[in-house]
Amino acid sequence: MRPLTALYVPGDRPERFDKAVASGADVVILDLEDAVPERSKAEALANIVAWLGSPPPGVSVQVRVNEHAAHEIRAVRATGAAVGLRIPKVEDPRELDGIAVLAEGLPLTALIESARGIEHAAAISAHPAVHEVALGEADLASDLGGTDPLVRDHLRVRLLIAARAAGLPAPMLSAYPAIRDLDGLRADTERGKALGLRGRVAVHPAQLAVIREVFAPDEEDRAWARAVVDALEGGGVATLADGQMVDPAMLGRARRILEP
């Protein structure tokens, strides 16, 4: 099942690790990067390594490491835990070659957070160690200096095309930083969904319900998808009961809606 929600947890707050698991997020992201001050990074790594020694069963976990921090990757890998690694500020696929060797098969999420990274998004997405890509929208806004929603939409679509062309799933949306602005979160998440992205990372458990509601297909969507799949079972073109003409090009969207 494709995850729709992910929750960041600072690595220097180990008392929140189990709470994050209990939040119901599809993925728990233990953070060593932006959420952790420099003075606490060693402690945060020790906390994460200790917790990964016996993580709760059935939970999907990723660790966001720091840029150029090979020791963090080695430490996470040495736990033997089946986790993913989120690699920040990826700008060139060649950067991932050495990281992939250190990761020893752990799946990588490449975070693209600069104009240079956007220009190389297709090659980064095609790297064999990369299982998904994501935008760092705050860093990109700082790099580009553009705050108009059109800029954000353009970047999201650029990454979506790069991901799908490489056979990767549609990226999840970046975190929405205004924790208390749930209406703003909903509006921006709906916009991201309309652009073709699927799922969103959160920085607070209160955001998870909104994200889940936006991306969960309603019964009208499911009814349409079932009708399309049934109508096109034999191939060719068909007409639904409401008069809508459908063809095999619509099957991909219909099947994604019906995913469990």
ROTI-454289 format. One record per residue: x, y, z of N, C-alpha, C in turn; residue in one letter. Coordinates in steps of 0.2 Angstrom, whole numbers, padded with zeros to 4 digits. Last residue first. Example, Ala and Ser with C-alpha at 12.3 -4.5 7.8 and 13.67 -1.06 7.14 Angstrom:
   n_c1   n_c2   n_c3  ca_c1  ca_c2  ca_c3   c_c1   c_c2   c_c3  resn
   0064  -0011   0035   0068  -0005   0036   0064   0000   0039     s
   0066  -0028   0039   0062  -0022   0039   0066  -0016   0039     a
END
This chain:
   n_c1   n_c2   n_c3  ca_c1  ca_c2  ca_c3   c_c1   c_c2   c_c3  resn
  -0028  -0002  -0011  -0030  -0003  -0004  -0027   0002   0001     p
  -0033   0007  -0026  -0028   0004  -0022  -0030   0003  -0014     e
  -0042   0014  -0033  -0044   0008  -0030  -0039   0004  -0026     l
  -0034   0024  -0038  -0040   0026  -0034  -0042   0019  -0030     i
  -0026   0017  -0047  -0023   0020  -0041  -0028   0022  -0036     r
  -0036   0013  -0057  -0033   0008  -0052  -0029   0011  -0046     r
  -0039   0025  -0063  -0044   0021  -0059  -0041   0016  -0055     a
  -0027   0029  -0068  -0030   0033  -0063  -0035   0029  -0059     r
  -0025   0019  -0078  -0020   0020  -0073  -0023   0024  -0067     g
  -0036   0020  -0086  -0036   0014  -0082  -0031   0015  -0076     l
  -0037   0029  -0096  -0040   0031  -0089  -0039   0025  -0084     m
  -0033   0024  -0107  -0028   0029  -0104  -0031   0031  -0097     a
  -0043   0015  -0112  -0038   0012  -0108  -0033   0018  -0105     p
  -0057   0026  -0110  -0053   0022  -0114  -0047   0020  -0109     d
  -0074   0032  -0110  -0068   0030  -0106  -0064   0026  -0111     v
  -0087   0044  -0110  -0083   0039  -0114  -0076   0038  -0110     m
  -0101   0046  -0100  -0094   0047  -0101  -0091   0042  -0105     q
  -0114   0042  -0098  -0113   0044  -0104  -0106   0046  -0105     g
  -0117   0036  -0086  -0118   0043  -0086  -0117   0046  -0093     d
  -0112   0023  -0088  -0119   0024  -0088  -0121   0031  -0088     a
  -0099   0024  -0100  -0101   0023  -0094  -0109   0025  -0094     l
  -0093   0016  -0114  -0096   0022  -0112  -0100   0020  -0105     t
  -0076   0012  -0120  -0083   0011  -0118  -0086   0017  -0116     a
  -0064   0005  -0131  -0067   0011  -0128  -0074   0009  -0126     v
  -0052  -0008  -0127  -0056  -0004  -0132  -0059   0002  -0128     g
  -0054  -0022  -0115  -0050  -0017  -0119  -0055  -0013  -0123     g
  -0062  -0029  -0106  -0061  -0032  -0112  -0057  -0027  -0117     g
  -0063  -0019  -0095  -0060  -0026  -0094  -0058  -0030  -0101     e
  -0069  -0007  -0095  -0063  -0008  -0100  -0060  -0015  -0099     l
  -0079  -0008  -0086  -0081  -0006  -0093  -0075  -0008  -0098     a
  -0072  -0010  -0074  -0077  -0015  -0076  -0078  -0014  -0084     d
  -0064   0002  -0073  -0061  -0005  -0073  -0066  -0010  -0076     v
  -0075   0011  -0072  -0070   0012  -0078  -0067   0005  -0079     v
  -0082   0008  -0061  -0085   0008  -0067  -0080   0007  -0073     a
  -0072   0010  -0051  -0074   0003  -0052  -0078   0002  -0059     r
  -0070   0024  -0052  -0065   0019  -0054  -0067   0012  -0055     a
  -0083   0028  -0048  -0081   0030  -0055  -0075   0025  -0057     w
  -0083   0024  -0035  -0088   0021  -0040  -0086   0022  -0047     a
  -0072   0031  -0030  -0072   0024  -0030  -0077   0021  -0035     r
  -0077   0044  -0031  -0071   0043  -0035  -0071   0035  -0035     d
  -0088   0043  -0022  -0090   0044  -0029  -0084   0043  -0033     e
  -0082   0040  -0010  -0086   0035  -0013  -0087   0036  -0020     e
  -0065   0048  -0011  -0072   0047  -0008  -0076   0042  -0012     d
  -0048   0043  -0007  -0054   0044  -0012  -0060   0043  -0009     p
  -0038   0052   0003  -0042   0047   0003  -0048   0048  -0002     a
  -0032   0065   0003  -0029   0060  -0002  -0034   0054  -0002     f
  -0039   0072   0013  -0038   0075   0006  -0036   0069   0001     v
  -0037   0064   0024  -0044   0066   0022  -0044   0068   0014     e
  -0024   0065   0027  -0027   0058   0025  -0034   0059   0022     r
  -0022   0078   0030  -0018   0075   0024  -0022   0069   0022     i
  -0030   0079   0042  -0031   0083   0036  -0028   0080   0029     v
  -0023   0070   0050  -0030   0069   0048  -0032   0073   0042     a
  -0010   0076   0052  -0011   0070   0048  -0018   0068   0046     l
  -0008   0087   0060  -0009   0088   0052  -0011   0082   0049     q
  -0006   0083   0072  -0012   0087   0071  -0013   0087   0064     a
   0008   0079   0073   0002   0074   0072  -0005   0077   0070     p
   0018   0089   0063   0015   0088   0069   0009   0083   0068     h
   0024   0089   0051   0029   0091   0056   0025   0090   0063     v
   0022   0077   0037   0019   0082   0042   0025   0083   0047     a
   0021   0074   0019   0024   0074   0026   0022   0079   0030     v
   0008   0067   0009   0012   0073   0012   0015   0071   0018     r
   0001   0061  -0006   0003   0060   0000   0007   0066   0003     g
   0005   0064  -0022   0001   0059  -0018   0004   0058  -0011     r
   0003   0075  -0036   0007   0072  -0031   0002   0068  -0026     l
  -0006   0081  -0046  -0004   0074  -0047   0001   0071  -0041     g
  -0012   0093  -0044  -0006   0093  -0048  -0004   0086  -0050     l
  -0021   0090  -0034  -0024   0091  -0041  -0018   0091  -0046     a
  -0013   0088  -0023  -0016   0082  -0026  -0019   0084  -0033     k
  -0009   0102  -0021  -0004   0097  -0023  -0007   0090  -0026     g
  -0022   0107  -0018  -0019   0109  -0024  -0013   0104  -0026     r
  -0024   0100  -0006  -0029   0099  -0012  -0025   0101  -0018     e
  -0014   0106   0001  -0013   0099   0000  -0018   0097  -0006     t
  -0018   0119   0002  -0012   0118  -0001  -0011   0110  -0003     d
  -0030   0117   0010  -0030   0120   0003  -0024   0119  -0001     a
  -0025   0111   0022  -0030   0108   0017  -0030   0111   0010     r
  -0017   0121   0026  -0014   0115   0025  -0019   0111   0020     l
  -0026   0131   0029  -0021   0132   0024  -0018   0126   0022     g
  -0033   0125   0039  -0037   0127   0033  -0032   0128   0027     d
  -0024   0124   0049  -0026   0118   0046  -0030   0119   0039     l
  -0012   0131   0056  -0016   0133   0050  -0019   0127   0046     d
  -0003   0127   0065  -0010   0128   0067  -0015   0130   0061     r
   0009   0125   0058   0006   0119   0061  -0002   0121   0063     i
   0016   0129   0044   0011   0133   0049   0007   0127   0052     a
   0023   0121   0035   0026   0123   0041   0021   0126   0046     p
   0020   0106   0028   0017   0113   0028   0019   0116   0035     y
   0033   0096   0019   0029   0098   0025   0026   0105   0025     a
   0029   0092   0002   0033   0094   0007   0029   0096   0013     s
   0020   0077  -0005   0021   0085  -0004   0026   0086   0002     l
   0028   0064  -0013   0024   0066  -0008   0025   0074  -0007     m
   0029   0060  -0031   0032   0062  -0024   0026   0064  -0019     p
   0023   0045  -0038   0023   0052  -0038   0025   0054  -0031     a
   0036   0032  -0039   0029   0034  -0038   0029   0042  -0038     p
   0046   0030  -0054   0046   0030  -0047   0038   0033  -0046     l
   0050   0029  -0067   0046   0024  -0065   0045   0024  -0057     g
   0055   0041  -0073   0060   0036  -0070   0057   0029  -0067     a
   0044   0048  -0075   0048   0046  -0081   0053   0040  -0079     a
   0040   0051  -0062   0036   0046  -0066   0040   0043  -0072     r
   0050   0060  -0058   0049   0054  -0055   0045   0049  -0059     a
   0049   0070  -0068   0055   0067  -0067   0054   0060  -0064     a
   0036   0074  -0065   0037   0072  -0072   0044   0068  -0071     i
   0037   0079  -0052   0033   0074  -0053   0034   0070  -0060     l
   0046   0090  -0053   0048   0084  -0050   0044   0078  -0051     l
   0038   0099  -0061   0045   0096  -0063   0047   0090  -0060     r
   0028   0100  -0052   0026   0097  -0058   0033   0094  -0061     v
   0034   0108  -0042   0031   0101  -0040   0030   0097  -0047     r
   0038   0119  -0049   0043   0114  -0046   0040   0108  -0044     l
   0026   0125  -0052   0031   0123  -0057   0036   0118  -0055     h
   0021   0128  -0039   0017   0123  -0044   0022   0120  -0049     d
   0030   0137  -0035   0029   0131  -0031   0026   0126  -0036     r
   0027   0147  -0044   0034   0144  -0044   0033   0138  -0041     v
   0014   0150  -0041   0015   0147  -0048   0022   0144  -0048     l
   0014   0156  -0029   0012   0149  -0029   0013   0146  -0036     p
   0029   0166  -0026   0022   0165  -0030   0020   0158  -0030     d
   0041   0167  -0021   0036   0165  -0017   0029   0164  -0020     t
   0058   0165  -0025   0051   0166  -0028   0046   0163  -0023     g
   0071   0162  -0022   0069   0169  -0020   0061   0170  -0023     g
   0078   0151  -0024   0076   0154  -0029   0073   0161  -0028     l
   0083   0147  -0011   0087   0147  -0016   0085   0151  -0022     d
   0071   0148  -0003   0077   0152  -0001   0082   0153  -0007     s
   0063   0138  -0010   0061   0145  -0010   0067   0150  -0008     a
   0071   0127  -0007   0070   0129  -0014   0068   0137  -0014     l
   0069   0126   0007   0076   0127   0004   0076   0130  -0003     d
   0055   0123   0007   0058   0129   0010   0065   0131   0008     a
   0054   0111  -0001   0051   0118  -0003   0054   0124   0000     e
   0062   0099  -0006   0063   0103   0000   0060   0110  -0002     g
   0053   0086  -0014   0056   0092  -0014   0057   0095  -0007     l
   0059   0069  -0017   0054   0074  -0014   0057   0081  -0014     a
   0058   0052  -0024   0061   0059  -0023   0056   0063  -0020     v
   0063   0035  -0021   0058   0040  -0021   0062   0047  -0021     e
   0073   0026  -0022   0066   0023  -0023   0061   0029  -0023     h
   0089   0025  -0029   0084   0030  -0027   0077   0027  -0028     v
   0098   0017  -0034   0097   0017  -0027   0092   0021  -0025     a
   0099   0021  -0048   0096   0014  -0046   0095   0013  -0038     p
   0093   0036  -0054   0098   0033  -0050   0095   0026  -0047     h
   0082   0044  -0059   0084   0037  -0062   0090   0033  -0059     a
   0082   0055  -0051   0076   0050  -0051   0078   0043  -0054     s
   0093   0061  -0056   0093   0059  -0049   0088   0054  -0048     i
   0089   0064  -0069   0095   0059  -0068   0095   0057  -0061     a
   0079   0073  -0066   0078   0067  -0070   0083   0062  -0069     a
   0085   0084  -0059   0080   0079  -0056   0079   0073  -0060     a
   0094   0093  -0062   0096   0086  -0063   0091   0081  -0060     h
   0087   0105  -0060   0090   0104  -0066   0092   0097  -0067     e
   0085   0103  -0046   0079   0103  -0050   0082   0102  -0057     i
   0098   0105  -0041   0095   0099  -0040   0089   0098  -0045     g
   0099   0119  -0044   0104   0114  -0047   0101   0107  -0047     r
   0090   0124  -0036   0089   0125  -0043   0093   0120  -0046     a
   0087   0113  -0022   0090   0119  -0025   0089   0119  -0032     s
   0083   0101  -0016   0081   0107  -0013   0085   0114  -0015     e
   0077   0085  -0016   0079   0090  -0020   0077   0097  -0018     i
   0081   0071  -0008   0078   0077  -0007   0081   0082  -0011     l
   0079   0054  -0011   0083   0060  -0013   0079   0066  -0012     a
   0078   0040  -0002   0074   0046  -0004   0078   0052  -0005     t
   0084   0024  -0004   0086   0031  -0003   0080   0035  -0006     l
   0085   0008   0005   0082   0013   0000   0083   0020   0001     p
   0100  -0001   0008   0094   0003   0011   0091   0008   0005     l
   0111  -0006   0001   0104  -0008  -0001   0099  -0005   0003     g
   0122   0001   0008   0121  -0006   0007   0114  -0009   0006     e
   0125   0014   0011   0119   0012   0013   0118   0004   0012     a
   0138   0015   0005   0137   0016   0012   0131   0013   0014     l
   0134   0015  -0009   0138   0010  -0006   0138   0010   0002     v
   0126   0026  -0009   0123   0020  -0010   0127   0014  -0008     a
   0135   0036  -0008   0130   0035  -0003   0127   0028  -0003     i
   0142   0035  -0020   0146   0033  -0013   0141   0032  -0008     g
   0132   0039  -0028   0135   0033  -0029   0139   0031  -0023     d
   0126   0051  -0026   0123   0046  -0023   0126   0039  -0024     l
   0133   0061  -0033   0134   0061  -0026   0131   0055  -0023     e
   0129   0059  -0046   0135   0056  -0044   0136   0056  -0037     r
   0117   0066  -0048   0116   0059  -0046   0123   0056  -0044     p
   0116   0081  -0039   0119   0078  -0044   0119   0070  -0043     d
   0110   0086  -0028   0111   0091  -0033   0113   0087  -0040     e
   0102   0084  -0013   0105   0081  -0018   0105   0085  -0024     v
   0098   0088   0000   0101   0093  -0004   0105   0089  -0010     k
   0098   0073   0010   0096   0080   0009   0100   0083   0004     p
   0090   0058   0010   0097   0061   0008   0095   0068   0006     i
   0084   0046   0020   0082   0052   0017   0088   0057   0016     r
   0083   0029   0020   0087   0035   0021   0085   0041   0017     l
   0073   0016   0028   0075   0020   0022   0079   0026   0025     g
   0076   0001   0037   0074   0008   0036   0076   0011   0030     v
   0078  -0012   0045   0075  -0011   0038   0072  -0004   0038     a
   0092  -0012   0055   0085  -0011   0054   0084  -0010   0047     a
   0106  -0014   0058   0102  -0019   0054   0095  -0018   0053     g
   0114  -0004   0063   0108  -0007   0067   0105  -0013   0064     t
   0122   0000   0053   0125  -0005   0058   0119  -0008   0062     a
   0115   0010   0047   0116   0003   0043   0118  -0002   0048     r
   0117   0020   0056   0110   0018   0055   0111   0011   0052     v
   0131   0022   0055   0128   0020   0061   0121   0017   0060     a
   0133   0025   0041   0136   0019   0044   0132   0017   0050     r
   0126   0037   0041   0123   0032   0037   0126   0025   0040     i
   0134   0045   0050   0127   0044   0052   0124   0038   0048     e
   0146   0045   0043   0146   0042   0049   0139   0040   0052     h
   0143   0054   0032   0144   0046   0031   0144   0042   0037     a
   0137   0067   0029   0138   0064   0036   0138   0056   0035     a
   0134   0076   0019   0141   0074   0020   0142   0071   0027     h
   0119   0081   0027   0123   0082   0021   0130   0080   0023     e
   0111   0070   0039   0114   0076   0037   0118   0076   0030     n
   0096   0060   0036   0103   0061   0038   0105   0068   0036     v
   0082   0054   0041   0084   0059   0037   0091   0061   0040     r
   0076   0038   0041   0080   0042   0044   0083   0048   0039     v
   0060   0030   0041   0065   0033   0038   0069   0037   0042     q
   0049   0016   0044   0054   0021   0047   0059   0023   0042     v
   0034   0008   0047   0039   0010   0042   0043   0016   0044     s
   0030  -0005   0058   0031   0002   0057   0036   0004   0052     v
   0030  -0018   0062   0025  -0016   0057   0025  -0009   0056     g
   0036  -0017   0079   0035  -0021   0073   0029  -0017   0069     p
   0047  -0004   0086   0040  -0008   0086   0039  -0011   0079     p
   0064  -0008   0086   0059  -0004   0084   0052  -0008   0085     p
   0078  -0010   0093   0072  -0014   0094   0065  -0010   0092     s
   0087  -0002   0088   0089  -0008   0090   0083  -0013   0091     g
   0082   0011   0085   0082   0006   0080   0084  -0001   0082     l
   0085   0017   0097   0078   0015   0096   0078   0010   0090     w
   0099   0018   0096   0097   0014   0101   0090   0012   0100     a
   0099   0027   0085   0103   0020   0084   0100   0016   0090     v
   0093   0038   0090   0090   0035   0084   0093   0028   0084     i
   0102   0042   0100   0095   0041   0102   0092   0036   0096     n
   0113   0045   0093   0114   0040   0098   0106   0037   0100     a
   0109   0056   0085   0111   0050   0082   0111   0044   0087     l
   0107   0065   0096   0101   0063   0092   0103   0056   0088     a
   0120   0067   0100   0115   0064   0105   0109   0061   0101     e
   0125   0073   0089   0128   0067   0091   0123   0063   0096     a
   0117   0085   0088   0116   0080   0083   0119   0073   0085     k
   0116   0096   0096   0113   0090   0099   0113   0084   0094     s
   0122   0107   0091   0125   0104   0097   0122   0098   0099     r
   0114   0109   0080   0121   0107   0079   0124   0103   0085     e
   0097   0105   0082   0103   0109   0082   0109   0106   0082     p
   0086   0097   0071   0091   0096   0077   0096   0101   0077     v
   0079   0098   0060   0075   0099   0066   0080   0098   0072     a
   0088   0096   0049   0086   0103   0051   0082   0104   0057     d
   0093   0081   0053   0095   0087   0050   0092   0093   0053     e
   0089   0069   0059   0095   0071   0061   0097   0078   0058     l
   0073   0062   0062   0077   0068   0059   0083   0069   0062     d
   0063   0049   0057   0067   0051   0062   0073   0056   0059     l
   0048   0048   0051   0054   0050   0049   0058   0053   0055     i
   0036   0035   0049   0039   0039   0054   0046   0041   0052     v
   0022   0033   0039   0029   0033   0039   0032   0037   0045     v
   0009   0034   0041   0011   0028   0037   0019   0027   0038     d
   0003   0038   0058   0007   0040   0052   0009   0034   0048     a
  -0002   0035   0070  -0005   0032   0064  -0002   0034   0058     g
   0004   0038   0082   0000   0043   0079  -0004   0041   0073     s
   0013   0029   0087   0006   0028   0089   0001   0033   0085     a
   0025   0034   0081   0022   0027   0079   0015   0027   0080     v
   0026   0045   0089   0025   0046   0082   0022   0039   0079     a
   0027   0039   0102   0021   0043   0101   0020   0044   0093     k
   0040   0034   0100   0034   0029   0101   0028   0033   0100     d
   0047   0047   0099   0048   0041   0094   0041   0037   0094     f
   0047   0056   0110   0042   0056   0104   0042   0051   0099     r
   0058   0054   0117   0052   0053   0120   0046   0053   0115     e
   0069   0059   0109   0067   0051   0109   0060   0050   0113     p
   0073   0071   0102   0067   0070   0106   0065   0063   0106     r
   0083   0072   0093   0085   0074   0100   0079   0074   0105     d
   0077   0070   0081   0081   0064   0084   0083   0066   0091     g
   0060   0075   0078   0067   0077   0079   0071   0071   0083     p
   0050   0067   0066   0052   0068   0073   0059   0070   0074     v
   0038   0069   0053   0045   0070   0055   0045   0070   0063     y
   0027   0057   0046   0028   0062   0051   0035   0063   0053     l
   0017   0055   0032   0023   0053   0035   0024   0059   0040     a
   0004   0047   0022   0006   0052   0027   0013   0050   0030     t
   0002   0038   0012  -0001   0044   0011   0002   0049   0016     l
   0011   0024   0005   0010   0028   0011   0007   0035   0008     p
   0003   0011  -0004   0007   0017  -0005   0006   0021   0001     r
   0004  -0006   0000   0000   0000   0000   0004   0006   0000     m
END
